[in-house]
Structure formats: structure tokens, C-alpha cells
Amino acid sequence: MFEIRPEEAADWWEVEALYDLCFAPGREALSSYRLRDHIPPVRGLSQIVREDGIVAGAIRFWPVHVGTADALLLGPIAVHPTHQGEGLGGYLIRAGLEAGREKGWNRVMLVGDAPYYQRFGFTRLEGVEMPPPTNPDRILGLDLVPGAWQGITGPVTRWNRVG
Ligand SMILES: CC(C)(COP(=O)(O)OP(=O)(O)OC[C@H]1O[C@@H](n2cnc3c(N)ncnc32)[C@H](O)[C@@H]1OP(=O)(O)O)[C@@H](O)C(=O)NCCC(=O)NCCS
């Protein structure tokens, strides 16, 4: 039985351990991490999943600016290898997108594998710049309200948003 609830401060290191397990070493050298350093994840949207108390999955969202526009940065998301392919990742993404929309966010972006994220409606963002060496084909976005990415271009920058 999975227990899914918002991540709290006390969960931080268990989620980090899951990410260390699921991602290649050196994940924190990726440029997307520079958008997250010393900025808390968006409260209420970042979720942790446990099965019998043991962490099975986690998703985090961060606030960023794209040019002058507000956006959610999805990720990291990871599901423990013993639970991959059971639909948990898809559930966390869909639930996170819905919760983001309900909380008034208009658009979400991520840096990731298009073959996975296109099933949720993510498409390549033209003119949205992550610091090099990000592969532009991995910069993906989704409208939470119709047309939200229209005309939004520029560098992705840190947003030290409270709450
Ligand atoms: C990516 C991840 C979060 C997906 O979670 P999950 O619970 O296994 O996903 P789901 O069960 O909802 O979906 C499984 C499907 O996604 C596909 N998939 C998983 N990772 C994929 C990828 N990188 N590219 C393309 N498809 C992928 C699986 O092949 C499977 O396809 P199917 O539905 O056709 O069988 C999980 O595999 C994971 O933690 N991977 C390691 C960390 C990672 O890569 N995170 C994403 C960063 S971009």
C-alpha cells in the first residue's frame, strides 16, 4: 500500500538518497541544479511516496523564471527500481501537474527525456535557454492553461520564491 503525501523538511535526505540511487553519479553537476541551489522546492507540490515506510518515489518542483515569466521546473522525479514500470512515475507527474494548475501556475518546464515526457503532453520549448551544456532537445514544456508558453522565451533563471 503506497502512502503519498507532500514532502516535508524531515524527508529531505531520504529523497536525496533515492535520487542518488536512481540517477547517474554527478547529477548535481547538471545545470538545472544551479536553479535549485539553496532554494526550497515548491511547498505542497513536491511529493514523497512510501511503502511500509520505505521511500518508493519522489517528485519535486521548483520555481523559476523564463525571461520575465513565472514557471514551474519539474524534477527531479524518481521511482525506486523495485517499483519502476508500475505507473507510479506517471501518477506523480499527472497529480503534480494537476495540483500546479489548481494552485494557479500557468506553465511547467523540465530538462529530460522527450520519449518519456511526451506522453504527458510535454513538447520541445523553442527559445528557452538553459545554461550550457544542456541539450536543447531536452528542454521541454507544457501549458497548464491554454497558450501559456506562447511568446515566452529567454534564459531560465533562479527564483527565490517563498512559499
Ligand atoms: C523515469 C521514471 C521516474 C519513471 O517512473 P515509473 O514509475 O517507472 O514510470 P511509469 O510506470 O509511469 O511508466 C513506465 C513507462 O515509462 C517508460 N520510460 C521510463 N523511463 C523512460 C525514459 N527515460 N525514456 C522513455 N521511456 C521511459 C517505460 O519504458 C515504461 O513504458 P511503457 O509504459 O511503454 O511500458 C523512473 O523510471 C526512474 O526513476 N528512472 C530513473 C530516474 C530518471 O531517469 N528520472 C527521470 C529524469 S529525466
The ligand as an ORCA input file, in Angstrom:
! r2SCAN-3c Opt
* xyz 0 1
  C      11.584      7.822    -15.208
  C      10.877      7.220    -14.001
  C      10.602      8.322    -12.971
  C       9.530      6.659    -14.475
  O       8.820      6.147    -13.351
  P       7.988      4.775    -13.494
  O       7.132      4.655    -12.299
  O       8.908      3.664    -13.803
  O       7.116      5.129    -14.784
  P       5.707      4.574    -15.237
  O       5.480      3.205    -14.631
  O       4.679      5.601    -15.004
  O       5.918      4.449    -16.797
  C       6.735      3.437    -17.300
  C       6.950      3.675    -18.781
  O       7.879      4.744    -18.960
  C       8.912      4.334    -19.830
  N      10.137      5.068    -19.503
  C      10.753      5.178    -18.308
  N      11.849      5.948    -18.435
  C      11.911      6.324    -19.733
  C      12.821      7.119    -20.463
  N      13.897      7.678    -19.892
  N      12.576      7.300    -21.781
  C      11.491      6.739    -22.379
  N      10.591      5.984    -21.709
  C      10.820      5.770    -20.411
  C       8.999      2.844    -19.567
  O       9.642      2.196    -20.646
  C       7.534      2.467    -19.487
  O       6.993      2.426    -20.786
  P       5.627      1.633    -21.136
  O       4.533      2.363    -20.434
  O       5.528      1.771    -22.610
  O       5.856      0.257    -20.629
  C      11.677      6.064    -13.354
  O      11.909      5.073    -14.335
  C      13.002      6.497    -12.769
  O      13.081      6.852    -11.600
  N      14.096      6.473    -13.553
  C      15.400      6.855    -13.070
  C      15.477      8.340    -12.806
  C      15.092      9.144    -14.035
  O      15.546      8.858    -15.140
  N      14.242     10.166    -13.814
  C      13.731     11.000    -14.897
  C      14.718     12.054    -15.254
  S      14.536     12.643    -16.908
*
